[in-house]
Every structure is written in structure tokens, then in C-alpha cells.
Amino acid sequence: MKRLLLFSAVVFLPLAAFAQAGKPCEELKSEIAKKLETNGVKSYSLDVVAKDKDSDGKVVGTCEGGSKKIVYRKTAPAAQTPPKQ
């Protein structure tokens, strides 16, 4: 169920971002991060890149009048080390 919610958020966030294309990138990036964390996503990165630049990941929003895009990438969870005794 969480994956369905995440998939829905990733698919529909670009549509919402398109409607609000004039937003500053950092503001939109923080809104997207908040939504991802609300949906239980733990290990990810959001990067702001130029519109023309190719990048690995899924575009989840555009900002600054469409001149930049926000790219979502899933990252490996941090390995937990056992406590030293």
C-alpha cells in the first residue's frame, strides 16, 4: 500500500509542480521532501538540476519558471552498526 502511495505521489507531483511553475527550487524541494517522508520514504535524494541536463532518477517537479527540475533518486539505506561492547 505504501508503494502505491509513493508511486501516486511521484506520478502526480510533477503535475502539481507544473501548476506552480514559478516557485523557488528550495521551497518546492522541501515540500516534495515533506510529502515523501509523510509517505514513509526513508532513503532518497532530491537534486535540483538544470532543465537541459540529463540525470539519473525521476523528475518530480520543475521550478524557477521551468528552467530547473527536481530529480528523485532512491538511495541505499544507511547500514546500522551494532553497538560496541
mmCIF file as gemmi writes it, N, C-alpha and C atoms, coordinates in Angstrom:
data_model
loop_
_atom_site.group_PDB
_atom_site.id
_atom_site.type_symbol
_atom_site.label_atom_id
_atom_site.label_alt_id
_atom_site.label_comp_id
_atom_site.label_asym_id
_atom_site.label_entity_id
_atom_site.label_seq_id
_atom_site.pdbx_PDB_ins_code
_atom_site.Cartn_x
_atom_site.Cartn_y
_atom_site.Cartn_z
_atom_site.occupancy
_atom_site.B_iso_or_equiv
_atom_site.pdbx_formal_charge
_atom_site.auth_seq_id
_atom_site.auth_asym_id
_atom_site.pdbx_PDB_model_num
ATOM 1 N N . MET Axp A 1 ? 0.817 -1.185 0 1 0 ? 1 A 1
ATOM 2 C CA . MET Axp A 1 ? 0 0 0 1 0 ? 1 A 1
ATOM 3 C C . MET Axp A 1 ? 0.863 1.253 0 1 0 ? 1 A 1
ATOM 4 N N . LYS Axp A 2 ? 1.97 1.215 0.785 1 0 ? 2 A 1
ATOM 5 C CA . LYS Axp A 2 ? 2.856 2.369 0.83 1 0 ? 2 A 1
ATOM 6 C C . LYS Axp A 2 ? 3.489 2.625 -0.528 1 0 ? 2 A 1
ATOM 7 N N . ARG Axp A 3 ? 3.792 1.542 -1.238 1 0 ? 3 A 1
ATOM 8 C CA . ARG Axp A 3 ? 4.393 1.702 -2.567 1 0 ? 3 A 1
ATOM 9 C C . ARG Axp A 3 ? 3.403 2.339 -3.534 1 0 ? 3 A 1
ATOM 10 N N . LEU Axp A 4 ? 2.138 1.991 -3.402 1 0 ? 4 A 1
ATOM 11 C CA . LEU Axp A 4 ? 1.121 2.597 -4.246 1 0 ? 4 A 1
ATOM 12 C C . LEU Axp A 4 ? 1.026 4.089 -3.954 1 0 ? 4 A 1
ATOM 13 N N . LEU Axp A 5 ? 1.063 4.456 -2.686 1 0 ? 5 A 1
ATOM 14 C CA . LEU Axp A 5 ? 1.023 5.872 -2.315 1 0 ? 5 A 1
ATOM 15 C C . LEU Axp A 5 ? 2.255 6.609 -2.836 1 0 ? 5 A 1
ATOM 16 N N . LEU Axp A 6 ? 3.419 5.987 -2.703 1 0 ? 6 A 1
ATOM 17 C CA . LEU Axp A 6 ? 4.646 6.599 -3.204 1 0 ? 6 A 1
ATOM 18 C C . LEU Axp A 6 ? 4.575 6.766 -4.705 1 0 ? 6 A 1
ATOM 19 N N . PHE Axp A 7 ? 4.14 5.716 -5.4 1 0 ? 7 A 1
ATOM 20 C CA . PHE Axp A 7 ? 4.031 5.799 -6.851 1 0 ? 7 A 1
ATOM 21 C C . PHE Axp A 7 ? 3.073 6.91 -7.251 1 0 ? 7 A 1
ATOM 22 N N . SER Axp A 8 ? 1.942 7.007 -6.569 1 0 ? 8 A 1
ATOM 23 C CA . SER Axp A 8 ? 0.971 8.059 -6.87 1 0 ? 8 A 1
ATOM 24 C C . SER Axp A 8 ? 1.566 9.436 -6.629 1 0 ? 8 A 1
ATOM 25 N N . ALA Axp A 9 ? 2.309 9.588 -5.543 1 0 ? 9 A 1
ATOM 26 C CA . ALA Axp A 9 ? 2.923 10.88 -5.24 1 0 ? 9 A 1
ATOM 27 C C . ALA Axp A 9 ? 3.952 11.24 -6.294 1 0 ? 9 A 1
ATOM 28 N N . VAL Axp A 10 ? 4.76 10.273 -6.7 1 0 ? 10 A 1
ATOM 29 C CA . VAL Axp A 10 ? 5.807 10.545 -7.688 1 0 ? 10 A 1
ATOM 30 C C . VAL Axp A 10 ? 5.193 10.868 -9.04 1 0 ? 10 A 1
ATOM 31 N N . VAL Axp A 11 ? 4.077 10.239 -9.372 1 0 ? 11 A 1
ATOM 32 C CA . VAL Axp A 11 ? 3.44 10.491 -10.661 1 0 ? 11 A 1
ATOM 33 C C . VAL Axp A 11 ? 2.71 11.827 -10.661 1 0 ? 11 A 1
ATOM 34 N N . PHE Axp A 12 ? 2.041 12.154 -9.579 1 0 ? 12 A 1
ATOM 35 C CA . PHE Axp A 12 ? 1.214 13.36 -9.57 1 0 ? 12 A 1
ATOM 36 C C . PHE Axp A 12 ? 1.934 14.617 -9.103 1 0 ? 12 A 1
ATOM 37 N N . LEU Axp A 13 ? 3.069 14.488 -8.443 1 0 ? 13 A 1
ATOM 38 C CA . LEU Axp A 13 ? 3.814 15.671 -8.028 1 0 ? 13 A 1
ATOM 39 C C . LEU Axp A 13 ? 4.244 16.537 -9.204 1 0 ? 13 A 1
ATOM 40 N N . PRO Axp A 14 ? 4.686 15.948 -10.319 1 0 ? 14 A 1
ATOM 41 C CA . PRO Axp A 14 ? 5.043 16.818 -11.442 1 0 ? 14 A 1
ATOM 42 C C . PRO Axp A 14 ? 3.87 17.647 -11.949 1 0 ? 14 A 1
ATOM 43 N N . LEU Axp A 15 ? 2.671 17.083 -11.897 1 0 ? 15 A 1
ATOM 44 C CA . LEU Axp A 15 ? 1.504 17.843 -12.33 1 0 ? 15 A 1
ATOM 45 C C . LEU Axp A 15 ? 1.248 19.027 -11.409 1 0 ? 15 A 1
ATOM 46 N N . ALA Axp A 16 ? 1.381 18.807 -10.119 1 0 ? 16 A 1
ATOM 47 C CA . ALA Axp A 16 ? 1.194 19.897 -9.165 1 0 ? 16 A 1
ATOM 48 C C . ALA Axp A 16 ? 2.306 20.924 -9.313 1 0 ? 16 A 1
ATOM 49 N N . ALA Axp A 17 ? 3.506 20.452 -9.55 1 0 ? 17 A 1
ATOM 50 C CA . ALA Axp A 17 ? 4.631 21.367 -9.726 1 0 ? 17 A 1
ATOM 51 C C . ALA Axp A 17 ? 4.464 22.192 -10.991 1 0 ? 17 A 1
ATOM 52 N N . PHE Axp A 18 ? 3.921 21.588 -12.038 1 0 ? 18 A 1
ATOM 53 C CA . PHE Axp A 18 ? 3.706 22.314 -13.28 1 0 ? 18 A 1
ATOM 54 C C . PHE Axp A 18 ? 2.721 23.46 -13.064 1 0 ? 18 A 1
ATOM 55 N N . ALA Axp A 19 ? 1.701 23.221 -12.262 1 0 ? 19 A 1
ATOM 56 C CA . ALA Axp A 19 ? 0.709 24.258 -11.989 1 0 ? 19 A 1
ATOM 57 C C . ALA Axp A 19 ? 1.314 25.412 -11.195 1 0 ? 19 A 1
ATOM 58 N N . GLN Axp A 20 ? 2.379 25.145 -10.454 1 0 ? 20 A 1
ATOM 59 C CA . GLN Axp A 20 ? 3.024 26.159 -9.627 1 0 ? 20 A 1
ATOM 60 C C . GLN Axp A 20 ? 4.457 26.382 -10.113 1 0 ? 20 A 1
ATOM 61 N N . ALA Axp A 21 ? 4.638 26.513 -11.415 1 0 ? 21 A 1
ATOM 62 C CA . ALA Axp A 21 ? 5.972 26.523 -12.021 1 0 ? 21 A 1
ATOM 63 C C . ALA Axp A 21 ? 6.848 27.677 -11.548 1 0 ? 21 A 1
ATOM 64 N N . GLY Axp A 22 ? 6.293 28.747 -11.017 1 0 ? 22 A 1
ATOM 65 C CA . GLY Axp A 22 ? 7.086 29.892 -10.625 1 0 ? 22 A 1
ATOM 66 C C . GLY Axp A 22 ? 7.723 29.782 -9.252 1 0 ? 22 A 1
ATOM 67 N N . LYS Axp A 23 ? 7.599 28.658 -8.57 1 0 ? 23 A 1
ATOM 68 C CA . LYS Axp A 23 ? 8.133 28.52 -7.212 1 0 ? 23 A 1
ATOM 69 C C . LYS Axp A 23 ? 9.644 28.466 -7.208 1 0 ? 23 A 1
ATOM 70 N N . PRO Axp A 24 ? 10.259 28.982 -6.15 1 0 ? 24 A 1
ATOM 71 C CA . PRO Axp A 24 ? 11.702 28.802 -5.978 1 0 ? 24 A 1
ATOM 72 C C . PRO Axp A 24 ? 12.01 27.323 -5.743 1 0 ? 24 A 1
ATOM 73 N N . CYS Axp A 25 ? 13.155 26.886 -6.235 1 0 ? 25 A 1
ATOM 74 C CA . CYS Axp A 25 ? 13.507 25.46 -6.183 1 0 ? 25 A 1
ATOM 75 C C . CYS Axp A 25 ? 13.594 24.914 -4.759 1 0 ? 25 A 1
ATOM 76 N N . GLU Axp A 26 ? 14.227 25.638 -3.853 1 0 ? 26 A 1
ATOM 77 C CA . GLU Axp A 26 ? 14.39 25.13 -2.484 1 0 ? 26 A 1
ATOM 78 C C . GLU Axp A 26 ? 13.049 24.971 -1.78 1 0 ? 26 A 1
ATOM 79 N N . GLU Axp A 27 ? 12.116 25.867 -2.044 1 0 ? 27 A 1
ATOM 80 C CA . GLU Axp A 27 ? 10.79 25.771 -1.438 1 0 ? 27 A 1
ATOM 81 C C . GLU Axp A 27 ? 10.056 24.528 -1.948 1 0 ? 27 A 1
ATOM 82 N N . LEU Axp A 28 ? 10.088 24.323 -3.255 1 0 ? 28 A 1
ATOM 83 C CA . LEU Axp A 28 ? 9.42 23.166 -3.83 1 0 ? 28 A 1
ATOM 84 C C . LEU Axp A 28 ? 10.1 21.871 -3.4 1 0 ? 28 A 1
ATOM 85 N N . LYS Axp A 29 ? 11.417 21.88 -3.336 1 0 ? 29 A 1
ATOM 86 C CA . LYS Axp A 29 ? 12.172 20.704 -2.909 1 0 ? 29 A 1
ATOM 87 C C . LYS Axp A 29 ? 11.787 20.309 -1.487 1 0 ? 29 A 1
ATOM 88 N N . SER Axp A 30 ? 11.644 21.281 -0.601 1 0 ? 30 A 1
ATOM 89 C CA . SER Axp A 30 ? 11.273 20.959 0.777 1 0 ? 30 A 1
ATOM 90 C C . SER Axp A 30 ? 9.838 20.441 0.859 1 0 ? 30 A 1
ATOM 91 N N . GLU Axp A 31 ? 8.942 20.953 0.03 1 0 ? 31 A 1
ATOM 92 C CA . GLU Axp A 31 ? 7.565 20.451 0.012 1 0 ? 31 A 1
ATOM 93 C C . GLU Axp A 31 ? 7.529 18.992 -0.465 1 0 ? 31 A 1
ATOM 94 N N . ILE Axp A 32 ? 8.296 18.687 -1.504 1 0 ? 32 A 1
ATOM 95 C CA . ILE Axp A 32 ? 8.34 17.32 -2.019 1 0 ? 32 A 1
ATOM 96 C C . ILE Axp A 32 ? 8.935 16.391 -0.971 1 0 ? 32 A 1
ATOM 97 N N . ALA Axp A 33 ? 10.005 16.826 -0.309 1 0 ? 33 A 1
ATOM 98 C CA . ALA Axp A 33 ? 10.641 16.005 0.729 1 0 ? 33 A 1
ATOM 99 C C . ALA Axp A 33 ? 9.658 15.715 1.859 1 0 ? 33 A 1
ATOM 100 N N . LYS Axp A 34 ? 8.893 16.706 2.242 1 0 ? 34 A 1
ATOM 101 C CA . LYS Axp A 34 ? 7.911 16.529 3.313 1 0 ? 34 A 1
ATOM 102 C C . LYS Axp A 34 ? 6.863 15.487 2.914 1 0 ? 34 A 1
ATOM 103 N N . LYS Axp A 35 ? 6.401 15.542 1.664 1 0 ? 35 A 1
ATOM 104 C CA . LYS Axp A 35 ? 5.406 14.578 1.195 1 0 ? 35 A 1
ATOM 105 C C . LYS Axp A 35 ? 5.991 13.173 1.146 1 0 ? 35 A 1
ATOM 106 N N . LEU Axp A 36 ? 7.228 13.046 0.694 1 0 ? 36 A 1
ATOM 107 C CA . LEU Axp A 36 ? 7.858 11.733 0.638 1 0 ? 36 A 1
ATOM 108 C C . LEU Axp A 36 ? 8.009 11.14 2.031 1 0 ? 36 A 1
ATOM 109 N N . GLU Axp A 37 ? 8.454 11.951 2.992 1 0 ? 37 A 1
ATOM 110 C CA . GLU Axp A 37 ? 8.635 11.476 4.358 1 0 ? 37 A 1
ATOM 111 C C . GLU Axp A 37 ? 7.3 11.131 5.005 1 0 ? 37 A 1
ATOM 112 N N . THR Axp A 38 ? 6.252 11.87 4.664 1 0 ? 38 A 1
ATOM 113 C CA . THR Axp A 38 ? 4.916 11.568 5.165 1 0 ? 38 A 1
ATOM 114 C C . THR Axp A 38 ? 4.461 10.207 4.662 1 0 ? 38 A 1
ATOM 115 N N . ASN Axp A 39 ? 4.881 9.85 3.439 1 0 ? 39 A 1
ATOM 116 C CA . ASN Axp A 39 ? 4.516 8.557 2.86 1 0 ? 39 A 1
ATOM 117 C C . ASN Axp A 39 ? 5.457 7.44 3.281 1 0 ? 39 A 1
ATOM 118 N N . GLY Axp A 40 ? 6.387 7.723 4.192 1 0 ? 40 A 1
ATOM 119 C CA . GLY Axp A 40 ? 7.242 6.679 4.737 1 0 ? 40 A 1
ATOM 120 C C . GLY Axp A 40 ? 8.514 6.414 3.957 1 0 ? 40 A 1
ATOM 121 N N . VAL Axp A 41 ? 8.858 7.262 3.015 1 0 ? 41 A 1
ATOM 122 C CA . VAL Axp A 41 ? 10.084 7.067 2.242 1 0 ? 41 A 1
ATOM 123 C C . VAL Axp A 41 ? 11.25 7.531 3.105 1 0 ? 41 A 1
ATOM 124 N N . LYS Axp A 42 ? 12.253 6.653 3.268 1 0 ? 42 A 1
ATOM 125 C CA . LYS Axp A 42 ? 13.377 6.957 4.154 1 0 ? 42 A 1
ATOM 126 C C . LYS Axp A 42 ? 14.65 7.322 3.395 1 0 ? 42 A 1
ATOM 127 N N . SER Axp A 43 ? 15.035 6.512 2.444 1 0 ? 43 A 1
ATOM 128 C CA . SER Axp A 43 ? 16.325 6.68 1.77 1 0 ? 43 A 1
ATOM 129 C C . SER Axp A 43 ? 16.118 7.21 0.36 1 0 ? 43 A 1
ATOM 130 N N . TYR Axp A 44 ? 16.357 8.496 0.185 1 0 ? 44 A 1
ATOM 131 C CA . TYR Axp A 44 ? 16.182 9.116 -1.116 1 0 ? 44 A 1
ATOM 132 C C . TYR Axp A 44 ? 17.047 10.363 -1.201 1 0 ? 44 A 1
ATOM 133 N N . SER Axp A 45 ? 17.172 10.859 -2.415 1 0 ? 45 A 1
ATOM 134 C CA . SER Axp A 45 ? 17.826 12.155 -2.604 1 0 ? 45 A 1
ATOM 135 C C . SER Axp A 45 ? 17 12.963 -3.592 1 0 ? 45 A 1
ATOM 136 N N . LEU Axp A 46 ? 16.948 14.254 -3.376 1 0 ? 46 A 1
ATOM 137 C CA . LEU Axp A 46 ? 16.31 15.189 -4.289 1 0 ? 46 A 1
ATOM 138 C C . LEU Axp A 46 ? 17.382 16.168 -4.739 1 0 ? 46 A 1
ATOM 139 N N . ASP Axp A 47 ? 17.577 16.265 -6.049 1 0 ? 47 A 1
ATOM 140 C CA . ASP Axp A 47 ? 18.602 17.146 -6.583 1 0 ? 47 A 1
ATOM 141 C C . ASP Axp A 47 ? 17.977 18.148 -7.538 1 0 ? 47 A 1
ATOM 142 N N . VAL Axp A 48 ? 18.408 19.396 -7.444 1 0 ? 48 A 1
ATOM 143 C CA . VAL Axp A 48 ? 17.974 20.435 -8.366 1 0 ? 48 A 1
ATOM 144 C C . VAL Axp A 48 ? 19.02 20.516 -9.464 1 0 ? 48 A 1
ATOM 145 N N . VAL Axp A 49 ? 18.58 20.334 -10.717 1 0 ? 49 A 1
ATOM 146 C CA . VAL Axp A 49 ? 19.485 20.374 -11.859 1 0 ? 49 A 1
ATOM 147 C C . VAL Axp A 49 ? 18.884 21.259 -12.951 1 0 ? 49 A 1
ATOM 148 N N . ALA Axp A 50 ? 19.716 21.685 -13.863 1 0 ? 50 A 1
ATOM 149 C CA . ALA Axp A 50 ? 19.246 22.476 -14.994 1 0 ? 50 A 1
ATOM 150 C C . ALA Axp A 50 ? 18.292 21.643 -15.848 1 0 ? 50 A 1
ATOM 151 N N . LYS Axp A 51 ? 17.344 22.312 -16.461 1 0 ? 51 A 1
ATOM 152 C CA . LYS Axp A 51 ? 16.325 21.644 -17.26 1 0 ? 51 A 1
ATOM 153 C C . LYS Axp A 51 ? 16.939 20.792 -18.374 1 0 ? 51 A 1
ATOM 154 N N . ASP Axp A 52 ? 18.004 21.273 -18.977 1 0 ? 52 A 1
ATOM 155 C CA . ASP Axp A 52 ? 18.615 20.591 -20.119 1 0 ? 52 A 1
ATOM 156 C C . ASP Axp A 52 ? 19.524 19.44 -19.721 1 0 ? 52 A 1
ATOM 157 N N . LYS Axp A 53 ? 19.941 19.379 -18.472 1 0 ? 53 A 1
ATOM 158 C CA . LYS Axp A 53 ? 20.912 18.385 -18.03 1 0 ? 53 A 1
ATOM 159 C C . LYS Axp A 53 ? 20.256 17.017 -17.864 1 0 ? 53 A 1
ATOM 160 N N . ASP Axp A 54 ? 20.904 15.984 -18.406 1 0 ? 54 A 1
ATOM 161 C CA . ASP Axp A 54 ? 20.446 14.614 -18.204 1 0 ? 54 A 1
ATOM 162 C C . ASP Axp A 54 ? 20.889 14.158 -16.821 1 0 ? 54 A 1
ATOM 163 N N . SER Axp A 55 ? 20.025 13.412 -16.154 1 0 ? 55 A 1
ATOM 164 C CA . SER Axp A 55 ? 20.384 12.909 -14.833 1 0 ? 55 A 1
ATOM 165 C C . SER Axp A 55 ? 19.649 11.608 -14.574 1 0 ? 55 A 1
ATOM 166 N N . ASP Axp A 56 ? 20.269 10.766 -13.758 1 0 ? 56 A 1
ATOM 167 C CA . ASP Axp A 56 ? 19.632 9.521 -13.354 1 0 ? 56 A 1
ATOM 168 C C . ASP Axp A 56 ? 18.544 9.845 -12.341 1 0 ? 56 A 1
ATOM 169 N N . GLY Axp A 57 ? 17.45 9.176 -12.433 1 0 ? 57 A 1
ATOM 170 C CA . GLY Axp A 57 ? 16.369 9.391 -11.49 1 0 ? 57 A 1
ATOM 171 C C . GLY Axp A 57 ? 15.112 9.852 -12.203 1 0 ? 57 A 1
ATOM 172 N N . LYS Axp A 58 ? 14.103 10.127 -11.422 1 0 ? 58 A 1
ATOM 173 C CA . LYS Axp A 58 ? 12.802 10.538 -11.948 1 0 ? 58 A 1
ATOM 174 C C . LYS Axp A 58 ? 12.56 12.001 -11.638 1 0 ? 58 A 1
ATOM 175 N N . VAL Axp A 59 ? 12.157 12.747 -12.642 1 0 ? 59 A 1
ATOM 176 C CA . VAL Axp A 59 ? 11.834 14.156 -12.455 1 0 ? 59 A 1
ATOM 177 C C . VAL Axp A 59 ? 10.5 14.237 -11.717 1 0 ? 59 A 1
ATOM 178 N N . VAL Axp A 60 ? 10.509 14.903 -10.551 1 0 ? 60 A 1
ATOM 179 C CA . VAL Axp A 60 ? 9.292 15.006 -9.738 1 0 ? 60 A 1
ATOM 180 C C . VAL Axp A 60 ? 8.799 16.436 -9.613 1 0 ? 60 A 1
ATOM 181 N N . GLY Axp A 61 ? 9.448 17.369 -10.293 1 0 ? 61 A 1
ATOM 182 C CA . GLY Axp A 61 ? 8.982 18.743 -10.254 1 0 ? 61 A 1
ATOM 183 C C . GLY Axp A 61 ? 9.87 19.653 -11.07 1 0 ? 61 A 1
ATOM 184 N N . THR Axp A 62 ? 9.304 20.803 -11.434 1 0 ? 62 A 1
ATOM 185 C CA . THR Axp A 62 ? 10.077 21.846 -12.092 1 0 ? 62 A 1
ATOM 186 C C . THR Axp A 62 ? 9.927 23.117 -11.28 1 0 ? 62 A 1
ATOM 187 N N . CYS Axp A 63 ? 10.915 23.983 -11.383 1 0 ? 63 A 1
ATOM 188 C CA . CYS Axp A 63 ? 10.887 25.201 -10.576 1 0 ? 63 A 1
ATOM 189 C C . CYS Axp A 63 ? 11.562 26.346 -11.329 1 0 ? 63 A 1
ATOM 190 N N . GLU Axp A 64 ? 11.469 27.513 -10.73 1 0 ? 64 A 1
ATOM 191 C CA . GLU Axp A 64 ? 12.028 28.735 -11.284 1 0 ? 64 A 1
ATOM 192 C C . GLU Axp A 64 ? 11.62 28.921 -12.742 1 0 ? 64 A 1
ATOM 193 N N . GLY Axp A 65 ? 10.304 28.88 -12.95 1 0 ? 65 A 1
ATOM 194 C CA . GLY Axp A 65 ? 9.747 29.124 -14.27 1 0 ? 65 A 1
ATOM 195 C C . GLY Axp A 65 ? 10.056 28.043 -15.283 1 0 ? 65 A 1
ATOM 196 N N . GLY Axp A 66 ? 10.34 26.83 -14.836 1 0 ? 66 A 1
ATOM 197 C CA . GLY Axp A 66 ? 10.628 25.729 -15.734 1 0 ? 66 A 1
ATOM 198 C C . GLY Axp A 66 ? 12.075 25.649 -16.18 1 0 ? 66 A 1
ATOM 199 N N . SER Axp A 67 ? 12.941 26.488 -15.618 1 0 ? 67 A 1
ATOM 200 C CA . SER Axp A 67 ? 14.347 26.475 -16.025 1 0 ? 67 A 1
ATOM 201 C C . SER Axp A 67 ? 15.154 25.396 -15.31 1 0 ? 67 A 1
ATOM 202 N N . LYS Axp A 68 ? 14.612 24.855 -14.212 1 0 ? 68 A 1
ATOM 203 C CA . LYS Axp A 68 ? 15.294 23.804 -13.455 1 0 ? 68 A 1
ATOM 204 C C . LYS Axp A 68 ? 14.297 22.7 -13.139 1 0 ? 68 A 1
ATOM 205 N N . LYS Axp A 69 ? 14.847 21.527 -12.816 1 0 ? 69 A 1
ATOM 206 C CA . LYS Axp A 69 ? 13.993 20.402 -12.452 1 0 ? 69 A 1
ATOM 207 C C . LYS Axp A 69 ? 14.512 19.752 -11.182 1 0 ? 69 A 1
ATOM 208 N N . ILE Axp A 70 ? 13.615 19.074 -10.482 1 0 ? 70 A 1
ATOM 209 C CA . ILE Axp A 70 ? 13.96 18.363 -9.252 1 0 ? 70 A 1
ATOM 210 C C . ILE Axp A 70 ? 13.901 16.874 -9.559 1 0 ? 70 A 1
ATOM 211 N N . VAL Axp A 71 ? 15.016 16.187 -9.296 1 0 ? 71 A 1
ATOM 212 C CA . VAL Axp A 71 ? 15.155 14.775 -9.629 1 0 ? 71 A 1
ATOM 213 C C . VAL Axp A 71 ? 15.169 13.947 -8.346 1 0 ? 71 A 1
ATOM 214 N N . TYR Axp A 72 ? 14.331 12.911 -8.317 1 0 ? 72 A 1
ATOM 215 C CA . TYR Axp A 72 ? 14.224 11.987 -7.179 1 0 ? 72 A 1
ATOM 216 C C . TYR Axp A 72 ? 15.047 10.745 -7.489 1 0 ? 72 A 1
ATOM 217 N N . ARG Axp A 73 ? 15.849 10.317 -6.508 1 0 ? 73 A 1
ATOM 218 C CA . ARG Axp A 73 ? 16.593 9.066 -6.603 1 0 ? 73 A 1
ATOM 219 C C . ARG Axp A 73 ? 16.459 8.323 -5.295 1 0 ? 73 A 1
ATOM 220 N N . LYS Axp A 74 ? 16.191 7.037 -5.389 1 0 ? 74 A 1
ATOM 221 C CA . LYS Axp A 74 ? 16.165 6.198 -4.197 1 0 ? 74 A 1
ATOM 222 C C . LYS Axp A 74 ? 17.605 5.825 -3.875 1 0 ? 74 A 1
ATOM 223 N N . THR Axp A 75 ? 17.98 5.917 -2.621 1 0 ? 75 A 1
ATOM 224 C CA . THR Axp A 75 ? 19.336 5.582 -2.203 1 0 ? 75 A 1
ATOM 225 C C . THR Axp A 75 ? 19.297 4.388 -1.258 1 0 ? 75 A 1
ATOM 226 N N . ALA Axp A 76 ? 20.445 3.787 -1.079 1 0 ? 76 A 1
ATOM 227 C CA . ALA Axp A 76 ? 20.546 2.648 -0.166 1 0 ? 76 A 1
ATOM 228 C C . ALA Axp A 76 ? 20.409 3.144 1.263 1 0 ? 76 A 1
ATOM 229 N N . PRO Axp A 77 ? 19.679 2.421 2.096 1 0 ? 77 A 1
ATOM 230 C CA . PRO Axp A 77 ? 19.563 2.833 3.496 1 0 ? 77 A 1
ATOM 231 C C . PRO Axp A 77 ? 20.916 2.733 4.192 1 0 ? 77 A 1
ATOM 232 N N . ALA Axp A 78 ? 21.127 3.604 5.129 1 0 ? 78 A 1
ATOM 233 C CA . ALA Axp A 78 ? 22.377 3.599 5.893 1 0 ? 78 A 1
ATOM 234 C C . ALA Axp A 78 ? 22.476 2.308 6.704 1 0 ? 78 A 1
ATOM 235 N N . ALA Axp A 79 ? 23.626 1.678 6.633 1 0 ? 79 A 1
ATOM 236 C CA . ALA Axp A 79 ? 23.819 0.436 7.387 1 0 ? 79 A 1
ATOM 237 C C . ALA Axp A 79 ? 23.949 0.759 8.864 1 0 ? 79 A 1
ATOM 238 N N . GLN Axp A 80 ? 23.268 -0.016 9.651 1 0 ? 80 A 1
ATOM 239 C CA . GLN Axp A 80 ? 23.326 0.189 11.098 1 0 ? 80 A 1
ATOM 240 C C . GLN Axp A 80 ? 24.457 -0.685 11.656 1 0 ? 80 A 1
ATOM 241 N N . THR Axp A 81 ? 25.311 -0.075 12.424 1 0 ? 81 A 1
ATOM 242 C CA . THR Axp A 81 ? 26.402 -0.836 13.031 1 0 ? 81 A 1
ATOM 243 C C . THR Axp A 81 ? 26.003 -1.226 14.447 1 0 ? 81 A 1
ATOM 244 N N . PRO Axp A 82 ? 26.341 -2.433 14.853 1 0 ? 82 A 1
ATOM 245 C CA . PRO Axp A 82 ? 25.979 -2.845 16.214 1 0 ? 82 A 1
ATOM 246 C C . PRO Axp A 82 ? 26.794 -2.045 17.225 1 0 ? 82 A 1
ATOM 247 N N . PRO Axp A 83 ? 26.225 -1.796 18.39 1 0 ? 83 A 1
ATOM 248 C CA . PRO Axp A 83 ? 26.953 -1.027 19.416 1 0 ? 83 A 1
ATOM 249 C C . PRO Axp A 83 ? 28.192 -1.786 19.892 1 0 ? 83 A 1
ATOM 250 N N . LYS Axp A 84 ? 29.25 -1.037 20.182 1 0 ? 84 A 1
ATOM 251 C CA . LYS Axp A 84 ? 30.485 -1.658 20.664 1 0 ? 84 A 1
ATOM 252 C C . LYS Axp A 84 ? 30.306 -2.034 22.126 1 0 ? 84 A 1
ATOM 253 N N . GLN Axp A 85 ? 30.881 -3.183 22.475 1 0 ? 85 A 1
ATOM 254 C CA . GLN Axp A 85 ? 30.755 -3.651 23.856 1 0 ? 85 A 1
ATOM 255 C C . GLN Axp A 85 ? 32.069 -3.611 24.549 1 0 ? 85 A 1
